[in-house]
Amino acid sequence: MKIPSDYHIKPDALNGKIILITGAGAGIGSTAAKTFAACGATVILCGRTMAKLELVYDEIEAAGHPQPAIYPINFESAVEKDYDDMCNALEDTFGRLDGILFNAADLGERTPITNYSVSAWLRCMQVNVNSPFMMTQALLPLLERAEHASILFTSSSVAFKGRAFWGAYAASKAATENFMQTLHDELEGATRIRTNSINPGATRTAMRASAYPAEDPQTVKVSEALMPSYVYLLSDDSVGISGQAFHYSE
């Protein structure tokens, strides 16, 4: 699916909402955090590198947007208790969650399956699949308290058709799509939580540069171009839309 072609970001599209963003220190996550804050959201910046999160925090605060929060966590090593602790901390501070953008990801190795190291495979699955599962499970009670909650997963074209040398990343994104659909099927009718995924396509990020080192970054769109799609899927404009895989339209 694609967002409505005439959709434009409204200045108050996310006014009063509390939205957690993983991988908020750089790339799409950083841009999303600043955009959501500009639309009136209180954003929770989640990631493992405090220095990067603090830079985003400072930009949001300097712009006069709602004061953000920082929740540092290492998705590679976090276990169930860490996510339970996260739920307790967010409940004490905010009382609810209106949305989660799962943006953090591990690229894994770009190598044939025959050469793929087990440790790299497990790390990629831990960050891209197990971590969103544990976080979702822990935070569902906070999402259930929102009037209209949205969980948005970051997908990829290799989720729908695996390609050579994409190994664990492709498998993890296929799992992400299935997880999103399973959640939708379980939550629809029983809660006001909707789940969707978005494939951002080629975007000028550090991960993209790592995957395609010979590519001219000037030929790839900037993350700001994606933001109407992200705001739409986390705002009340998309209420009633769930279980769908969205693809950014170039």
TAKAQUI-V939917 format. One record per pair of residues at least 24 apart in sequence whose ideal C-beta (glycine too) atoms are under 10 Angstrom apart, sorted by the first residue. I is the first residue (numbers start at 1). J is the second residue. D is the distance in whole Angstrom. If there is no record, write none. Layout:
I|J|D, I|J|D
//
This chain:
1|196|8, 1|197|10, 1|198|10, 1|241|8, 1|244|5, 1|245|7, 1|246|5, 1|247|7, 2|229|8, 2|246|7, 2|247|6, 2|248|8, 2|249|5, 3|198|9, 3|228|7, 3|229|5, 3|230|9, 3|231|9, 3|232|5, 3|233|7, 3|237|9, 3|238|8, 3|241|9, 3|246|7, 3|247|10, 3|248|9, 3|249|8, 4|228|9, 4|232|8, 4|237|9, 4|238|10, 5|249|8, 7|228|6, 7|229|8, 7|231|8, 7|232|5, 7|235|10, 7|237|7, 7|238|10, 8|228|7, 8|231|9, 8|232|10, 9|35|7, 9|38|9, 9|39|7, 9|227|6, 9|228|5, 9|229|10, 9|230|9, 9|231|5, 9|232|8, 9|235|9, 9|237|10, 10|39|7, 10|40|9, 10|231|8, 10|232|10, 10|235|8, 10|237|8, 11|38|8, 11|39|7, 11|40|7, 12|39|7, 12|40|5, 12|235|10, 13|38|9, 13|39|4, 13|40|7, 13|41|9, 13|228|10, 13|231|5, 13|232|8, 13|234|8, 13|235|4, 13|236|8, 13|237|7, 14|38|9, 14|39|4, 14|40|5, 14|41|4, 14|42|9, 14|43|9, 14|66|10, 14|98|8, 14|99|8, 14|231|7, 14|234|7, 14|235|6, 14|236|9, 15|39|7, 15|40|3, 15|41|8, 15|66|9, 15|235|9, 15|236|10, 16|40|6, 16|41|8, 16|42|8, 16|66|9, 16|98|8, 16|147|10, 17|41|5, 17|42|7, 17|43|9, 17|66|9, 17|96|10, 17|97|9, 17|98|4, 17|99|6, 17|146|8, 17|147|10, 17|148|9, 17|149|9, 17|150|9, 17|234|7, 17|235|8, 17|236|9, 18|42|5, 18|43|8, 18|44|7, 18|66|9, 18|69|9, 18|90|8, 18|93|9, 18|94|5, 18|95|9, 18|96|7, 18|97|6, 18|98|5, 18|99|8, 18|142|9, 18|146|8, 18|149|10, 19|43|5, 19|44|7, 19|68|10, 19|97|8, 19|98|6, 19|99|4, 19|100|7, 19|101|7, 19|149|10, 19|150|8, 19|152|9, 19|234|6, 19|235|10, 20|44|4, 20|45|8, 20|46|6, 20|69|9, 20|71|7, 20|86|9, 20|90|8, 20|94|9, 20|97|6, 20|98|9, 20|99|7, 20|100|5, 20|101|7, 20|102|9, 20|135|8, 20|139|8, 20|142|9, 20|143|10, 20|151|10, 21|45|6, 21|46|6, 21|47|9, 21|56|9, 21|68|10, 21|99|9, 21|100|8, 21|101|5, 21|102|9, 21|103|6, 21|104|9, 21|152|10, 21|230|10, 21|234|10, 22|46|5, 22|47|7, 22|48|10, 22|71|10, 22|73|8, 22|75|7, 22|100|8, 22|101|7, 22|102|5, 22|103|5, 22|104|4, 22|105|9, 22|127|10, 22|131|8, 22|132|8, 22|135|8, 22|154|9, 23|47|6, 23|48|9, 23|49|10, 23|52|10, 23|75|9, 23|101|9, 23|102|8, 23|103|4, 23|104|3, 23|105|7, 23|127|9, 23|154|8, 23|205|10, 23|207|9, 24|49|10, 24|52|8, 24|53|6, 24|56|6, 24|57|9, 24|68|9, 24|70|9, 24|71|9, 24|101|8, 24|103|7, 24|104|8, 25|49|5, 25|50|9, 25|51|8, 25|52|3, 25|53|5, 25|54|9, 25|55|8, 25|56|6, 25|57|10, 25|70|10, 25|72|10, 25|104|9, 26|52|6, 26|53|9, 26|55|9, 26|56|8, 26|103|10, 26|205|8, 26|206|6, 26|207|9, 26|223|10, 27|103|8, 27|104|10, 27|105|10, 27|200|10, 27|203|8, 27|204|9, 27|205|4, 27|206|6, 27|207|7, 27|208|8, 27|223|6, 28|101|9, 28|103|6, 28|105|10, 28|154|7, 28|198|10, 28|200|6, 28|203|6, 28|204|10, 28|205|6, 28|207|9, 28|208|10, 28|222|10, 28|223|5, 28|224|10, 28|226|6, 28|227|9, 28|230|8, 29|53|10, 29|56|8, 29|101|7, 29|102|10, 29|103|4, 29|104|7, 29|105|10, 29|154|9, 29|205|9, 29|223|9, 30|55|8, 30|56|5, 30|59|9, 30|103|9, 30|205|10, 30|223|8, 31|56|9, 31|103|10, 31|203|9, 31|205|9, 31|222|8, 31|223|4, 31|224|6, 31|225|9, 31|226|8, 31|227|7, 31|230|9, 32|56|10, 32|101|6, 32|103|7, 32|152|9, 32|154|10, 32|223|8, 32|224|10, 32|226|8, 32|227|7, 32|230|5, 32|231|9, 32|234|9, 33|57|9, 33|59|9, 33|60|7, 33|65|10, 33|68|7, 33|101|9, 33|103|9, 34|59|6, 34|60|6, 34|63|8, 34|65|8, 34|68|9, 34|224|9, 34|227|9, 35|65|10, 35|223|9, 35|224|8, 35|226|9, 35|227|5, 35|228|9, 35|230|7, 35|231|7, 35|234|10, 36|60|9, 36|65|9, 36|66|9, 36|68|9, 36|99|8, 36|101|8, 36|227|9, 36|230|8, 36|231|7, 36|234|7, 36|235|9, 37|61|9, 37|63|7, 37|64|10, 37|65|4, 37|66|6, 37|67|9, 37|68|6, 38|63|7, 38|64|10, 38|65|6, 38|66|10, 38|227|9, 38|231|10, 39|65|9, 39|66|10, 39|227|9, 39|231|6, 39|234|9, 39|235|8, 40|65|8, 40|66|7, 40|235|10, 41|65|8, 41|66|7, 41|68|9, 41|98|8, 41|99|8, 41|231|9, 41|234|8, 41|235|9, 42|66|5, 42|67|7, 42|68|7, 42|69|7, 42|93|10, 42|94|7, 42|98|9, 43|67|10, 43|68|5, 43|69|8, 43|70|10, 43|99|10, 43|101|9, 44|68|7, 44|69|5, 44|70|8, 44|71|6, 44|86|9, 44|89|10, 44|90|7, 44|93|9, 44|94|8, 44|97|8, 44|99|10, 44|100|9, 45|69|7, 45|70|5, 45|71|7, 45|72|9, 46|70|8, 46|71|5, 46|72|8, 46|73|6, 46|75|9, 46|86|8, 46|100|9, 46|101|9, 46|102|10, 46|103|9, 46|104|8, 46|135|9, 47|71|9, 47|72|7, 47|73|7, 47|74|9, 47|75|8, 47|103|9, 47|104|6, 48|72|6, 48|73|7, 48|74|4, 48|75|7, 48|76|8, 48|77|9, 48|78|9, 48|104|8, 48|127|10, 49|74|9, 69|93|7, 69|94|8, 73|104|9, 73|131|9, 73|135|9, 74|127|9, 74|131|9, 75|102|10, 75|104|6, 75|105|9, 75|106|8, 75|123|10, 75|126|7, 75|127|5, 75|128|9, 75|130|9, 75|131|4, 75|132|9, 75|134|9, 75|135|8, 76|104|10, 76|106|7, 76|122|10, 76|123|6, 76|124|10, 76|126|6, 76|127|6, 76|130|10, 76|131|8, 77|123|10, 77|126|8, 77|127|10, 77|131|10, 78|126|9, 78|127|10, 78|130|9, 78|131|6, 78|134|7, 78|135|8, 79|130|10, 79|131|10, 79|134|8, 80|130|10, 80|134|6, 80|137|8, 80|138|8, 81|134|10, 81|138|10, 82|131|10, 82|134|8, 82|135|9, 82|138|9, 83|131|8, 83|133|9, 83|134|5, 83|135|5, 83|136|9, 83|137|7, 83|138|4, 83|139|7, 84|134|9, 84|137|9, 84|138|5, 84|139|10, 85|138|9, 86|134|10, 86|135|7, 86|138|6, 86|139|7, 86|142|10, 87|135|9, 87|137|9, 87|138|5, 87|139|6, 87|140|9, 87|141|7, 87|142|6, 88|138|9, 90|138|9, 90|139|7, 90|142|6, 91|139|9, 91|141|8, 91|142|6, 91|145|9, 94|142|8, 94|145|10, 95|142|8, 95|145|7, 95|146|10, 96|141|9, 96|142|5, 96|143|8, 96|144|8, 96|145|4, 96|146|5, 96|147|9, 96|149|8, 97|139|6, 97|140|9, 97|141|9, 97|142|4, 97|143|5, 97|144|9, 97|145|8, 97|146|6, 97|149|7, 97|150|10, 97|151|9, 97|193|10, 98|142|9, 98|143|8, 98|145|9, 98|146|4, 98|147|8, 98|148|7, 98|149|6, 98|150|7, 98|234|8, 98|235|10, 98|236|9, 99|143|8, 99|146|8, 99|148|9, 99|149|6, 99|150|5, 99|151|7, 99|152|7, 99|193|10, 99|194|10, 99|233|9, 99|234|5, 99|235|9, 100|132|9, 100|135|7, 100|136|7, 100|139|7, 100|140|10, 100|142|9, 100|143|7, 100|149|8, 100|150|8, 100|151|5, 100|152|7, 100|153|9, 100|193|10, 100|195|10, 100|234|9, 101|150|9, 101|151|8, 101|152|5, 101|153|8, 101|154|8, 101|198|9, 101|230|7, 101|233|9, 101|234|7, 102|128|9, 102|131|8, 102|132|5, 102|135|8, 102|136|8, 102|151|7, 102|152|7, 102|153|5, 102|154|6, 102|155|10, 102|176|8, 102|179|10, 102|180|9, 102|197|9, 103|152|9, 103|153|9, 103|154|5, 103|198|10, 103|200|9, 103|230|9, 104|128|8, 104|131|7, 104|132|9, 104|135|10, 104|154|8, 105|131|10, 105|132|10, 105|154|7, 105|156|9, 105|169|8, 105|172|8, 105|173|8, 105|176|9, 105|207|7, 106|131|10, 106|168|8, 106|169|8, 106|172|8, 106|207|9, 107|166|9, 107|167|10, 107|168|9, 107|169|6, 107|172|10, 107|206|10, 107|207|5, 107|208|9, 107|210|6, 107|211|6, 108|165|10, 108|166|8, 108|167|6, 108|168|4, 108|169|5, 108|170|9, 108|171|9, 108|172|8, 108|211|10, 109|165|8, 109|166|10, 109|167|6, 109|168|7, 109|169|9, 110|164|10, 110|165|5, 110|166|7, 110|167|8, 110|169|8, 110|210|8, 110|211|6, 110|212|9, 110|213|10, 111|164|10, 111|165|6, 111|166|10, 111|167|7, 112|164|7, 112|165|6, 112|167|8, 113|164|9, 113|165|9, 113|166|10, 113|167|6, 113|168|9, 113|171|10, 115|165|10, 115|167|9, 116|165|9, 116|167|5, 116|168|7, 117|167|10, 117|168|10, 120|167|8, 120|168|7, 121|167|7, 121|168|5, 121|169|10, 121|171|8, 121|172|9, 122|168|8, 123|168|8, 124|167|8, 124|168|4, 124|169|6, 124|170|10, 124|171|8, 124|172|6, 125|168|6, 125|169|10, 125|171|8, 125|172|6, 125|175|8, 126|172|9, 127|168|10, 127|172|8, 128|153|10, 128|154|9, 128|156|10, 128|168|8, 128|169|7, 128|171|9, 128|172|4, 128|173|7, 128|175|8, 128|176|7, 129|168|9, 129|171|9, 129|172|5, 129|173|9, 129|174|10, 129|175|5, 129|176|7, 129|178|10, 129|179|7, 130|172|9, 130|175|10, 132|172|10, 132|175|9, 132|176|7, 132|179|7, 132|180|9, 133|175|9, 133|176|10, 133|179|7, 133|183|10, 136|179|8, 136|180|10, 136|183|7, 136|193|10, 136|195|9, 137|183|10, 140|183|9, 140|187|8, 140|191|8, 140|193|7, 143|187|9, 143|191|8, 143|192|9, 143|193|5, 143|194|10, 143|195|10, 144|187|9, 144|190|9, 144|191|5, 144|192|8, 144|193|7, 145|192|10, 146|191|10, 146|192|7, 146|193|8, 147|192|7, 147|236|8, 147|239|9, 148|192|6, 148|193|8, 148|194|8, 148|235|9, 148|236|5, 148|238|9, 148|239|5, 148|240|9, 149|187|9, 149|191|8, 149|192|6, 149|193|4, 149|194|7, 149|195|9, 149|234|10, 149|239|10, 150|192|10, 150|193|7, 150|194|5, 150|195|8, 150|196|7, 150|232|10, 150|233|6, 150|234|5, 150|235|8, 150|236|9, 150|238|7, 150|239|8, 150|241|9, 150|242|9, 151|180|8, 151|183|7, 151|184|9, 151|187|9, 151|193|7, 151|194|7, 151|195|5, 151|196|8, 151|197|9, 151|233|10, 151|234|9, 151|242|9, 152|180|9, 152|194|9, 152|195|8, 152|196|6, 152|197|7, 152|198|6, 152|229|10, 152|230|7, 152|233|5, 152|234|6, 152|238|9, 152|246|9, 153|177|8, 153|179|7, 153|180|5, 153|183|9, 153|195|7, 153|196|7, 153|197|4, 153|198|8, 153|199|10, 153|245|9, 154|197|7, 154|198|6, 154|199|8, 154|200|7, 154|230|10, 155|180|8, 155|196|10, 155|197|4, 155|198|6, 155|199|4, 155|200|8, 155|245|6, 155|246|8, 155|247|8, 156|197|9, 156|198|10, 156|199|6, 156|200|8, 156|201|9, 157|199|6, 157|200|10, 157|201|7, 157|202|9, 157|247|8, 158|199|9, 159|197|8, 159|199|7, 159|245|8, 160|199|8, 160|245|8, 160|247|9, 165|211|10, 166|211|9, 169|207|10, 169|211|9, 173|197|9, 173|199|9, 176|245|10, 177|245|6, 180|242|9, 180|243|7, 180|244|9, 180|245|8, 181|242|10, 181|243|6, 181|244|9, 181|245|8, 182|243|9, 183|242|9, 183|243|8, 184|242|5, 184|243|3, 184|244|8, 185|242|10, 185|243|7, 187|242|8, 187|243|9, 188|242|6, 188|243|7, 192|239|8, 193|242|8, 194|233|9, 194|234|10, 194|238|7, 194|239|7, 194|240|8, 194|241|6, 194|242|4, 194|243|8, 194|244|9, 195|242|6, 195|243|6, 195|244|9, 196|232|10, 196|233|5, 196|234|9, 196|238|7, 196|241|7, 196|242|6, 196|243|7, 196|244|5, 196|245|7, 196|246|6, 197|233|9, 197|243|9, 197|244|8, 197|245|5, 197|246|7, 197|247|9, 198|226|8, 198|229|6, 198|230|7, 198|232|10, 198|233|6, 198|244|9, 198|245|8, 198|246|5, 198|247|8, 198|248|7, 199|229|10, 199|245|7, 199|246|7, 199|247|5, 199|248|7, 200|225|9, 200|226|5, 200|229|8, 200|230|9, 200|246|9, 200|247|9, 200|248|5, 201|225|10, 201|226|8, 201|247|7, 201|248|5, 201|249|9, 201|250|7, 202|248|9, 202|250|8, 203|248|8, 221|248|8, 221|250|7, 225|250|9
//
